């Protein structure tokens, strides 16, 4: 079948011109804060990279505690391009979470969450939580001593939540301790539960973006003009994705991630053990609290305070009434900056100490 | 008395039937999935049986690990040769602790918690002391047990 015949075959059945016409009407505002729009696209692109490299790794990874660590070493040392896919999966994950944080804080400070886009904020927040859990579960699959300690602390920390804590902890661990059963469970989360959740939430998130269009920051209203998405913005997206691909591939090639010693449930964790960078602010917060505070367990107080701060962050669009009416809302700018500063400073302090 | 029309229309009947069916199906699936996903929890052991030759002769001011269920237990011979058994798990975030002979203290590397030789939480975030076990030697068996638990070994 020639190309022309194929085209007319499709056009006979589907309204292609209608779709093309529709896409011509997709307009995107352009203004001086436009650069932050691209962070969402970068995350989408990195998700695609993660899905592809992850599928490749799943061909060889063995989710069983006696074999897991060795199977990754096999992937890295014996398979064609194994080192590359494993390294790219690692750096793709780091980059995705980093850019996602940039995206969240840009949304926060530009107040793009304001009415009518509250559900975009909510779904984006859910994606961030899913991604962090992606990170934790993926990292645990290494089954090395660092990951083992991190997962004990993270699941144990969840156990300190009031009411549901014990339930969540047992659900995550698949038992009372972190064991080989936890590994199987985390594998199931990492390769089936979380990817499907991600696809669903990303779909919803993008659908909402199409419905509402891009948010124009309050300071830029009236100052922006609109350009068509096809091809102007798409070309810019593709250019940026090319640069991002270059960056992650370079990192993957030059800085392959370490594999620490195989996990041993009876051995103490290595000296100076630290979680992944996106947990450092939590890690550092936990270290701040003494064992006993005003007669109560300091750890429980820390976990409850962290949960409240996260809950407030999650529901922020509903508290910020001013920006919802299109007014400036300096209080929430200050709150946003406070969150950002806390995150950045605690991450740096955690990294350096 | 005969009424001219039914109080329950065909539409209401079908709506009730079908939504009821869907709701019970959803609840049943969710509940059974929840029961399946939630593990049957084991529990920590009340006692473990070890070989005394492996543990009683360790050097002073040192520890030797043993398996306490899925967690680590430590046999600890103090500098004055007194021996104790304890759970080698930090009371803060459940990381395994390690003994530092030079400081004569237990140390948790996760969040820098310190315990003295008696297991008291002396520095860092740990909220509680370490948990100690009792032990005794019986018929060439070293039995380590939770304090206050009566151990009856099955007769071989």
Interface residues (C-beta under 8 A of the other chain):
Chain A: X149 X152 X153 X156 X157 X167 X170 X171 X173 X174 X175 X176 X177 X178 X179 X181 X265 X266 X267 X268 X269 X270 X271 X272 X273 X283 X286 X287 X289 X290 X291 X292 X297 X298 X299
Chain B: X37 X38 X39 X41 X42 X43 X44 X65 X66 X67 X69 X70 X71 X72 X88 X92 X93 X94 X95 X96 X97 X98 X108 X109 X110 X111 X112 X121 X124 X125 X126 X127 X128
